[in-house]
């Protein structure tokens, strides 16, 4: 029978090979499933993964979808390294949109160039504030951050729903639950005419570069890594665990809030009840696929952004429900987690299994 | 029956309805966690159970088949978790999240053909004479089969964990898998069984949602109940009987929103809808602040991968 034997040390090759194998296995699974439900697999795969990239508009959309995933994923990757399980990024994204977007709605007539920067700061602050709650509850009361940050996601969504149904609803909106559109001064500049590509994509790249530097060069990055890999060693070295939890949560929350503000001040242009197709949760997959490293997060963010575009394309031309995207993402993460066993263990074939 | 009593019965019935899925899912998760397995996929397993139960019941017309399909689907999802987390030693937190993400997508896809169909809710028990008694008849003798099952399972799990040899072994595996392995207990097999039981119960919780609580299918219809069930296990400090109090407390909070609006209290519906989630946070804080208590009640090996060679 097949047994797992500890390698004794990490296999560097497998760390990088595992996501590639996982993608390949996901594609094979996709082919089998498409064939089983009677869709020509080649047509389906082309529709899903190739056609969305065939036009300049499609490429711009890829960047539009990848930006929030990369922003959130980079923040989560730093936190996951330190074993801080912030899985409420979806809520922090929502609060960033509420705080930054709300500020933009306060100045509908303003043409000041300061409106957008102020909204961006408010968005970051909103996400940080929402992440500060689980950080405080964790460090002060020992409450599990997985559950508290997730519960706050539901609260954030109801808060947004309340605002757009109630006090912030546009008077000209024929009673639709939506706010006014943001003014030009409160909207992200579009980079390429005729697309939705905006400054958010550039900021995401900058965040990746900064994240890489922090992780590789800064003391804080080193501390985050050590706390995750060897918590006892970190304690002996005198690292302040409470401070690192706060730091990980605030970075993750701030970047998620920034992504949320970019989403409403960019592609959406107003506040509506549903502002995210699950970016905050997909970013968790992005962080793992990207090996908890900012550069990997960038690549994984592009891949998972493609899964959203592919899902939309499959919906339009193959008549499939958009839920296909979620299945694709889930299967991908299954394979990734399964392949990751090969980082620490090697499979050995054994006839007998003596105790 | 007077109007006053009728209203009270209606309130208690809706509390039972809101509490039952929480109780079913939390009871299953409690057993998994006592064996040392932290499966965060409860929400995903509930959704897949809900859609499987609804699909089976609406195509065959049999509630029994629906319930069985829900349980089987939940257990199947749990086995996917078990293969990854127990056989391939994947990180349990990440694997549980993957189960939930996958379950949300799978249930939405599988359920797309069932949106907009309504079923008759699961029938209540009908004991001649007793079920027709005023007030208590409907409450004690008129519930559906899953409500009784949820209560019976709490008792059964409490007995199993506290009074049987196998339950003792399961707890030993959860507290120290290395010691249990050294004695010769099959750690991985026991954890597989506990995980599958957890999935089965989550599937039943989902079946209750789509066959009894709101007898229809809608995407994401569990609305975070799987996560609340996870919090309830902490609330109960891993003791089965305390789940009962927790689930009914949360059931009460959940239905508060309906009755507050009925009573004309002018709070926006969205604010009332936040209550169960805020209450979950509050309860977690109150329970968790006693670090020593959490440390002494939580299974010591929870969430840790087990490999016989270390």
Interface residues (C-beta under 8 A of the other chain):
Chain A: X4 X5 X6 X85 X87 X137 X141 X142 X143 X144 X146 X147 X148 X150 X151 X152 X154 X155 X158 X159 X161 X162 X165 X166 X281 X282 X284 X285 X288 X321 X323 X324 X325 X326 X327 X328 X329 X330 X331 X333 X334 X337 X338 X340 X341 X344 X345
Chain B: X40 X80 X83 X84 X88 X89 X90 X91 X93 X94 X95 X97 X98 X99 X101 X102 X103 X104 X105 X106 X108 X109 X112 X219 X223 X224 X227 X228 X230 X231 X234 X268 X270 X271 X273 X274 X277 X278 X280 X281 X284 X285 X288 X289 X291 X294 X307 X309 X310
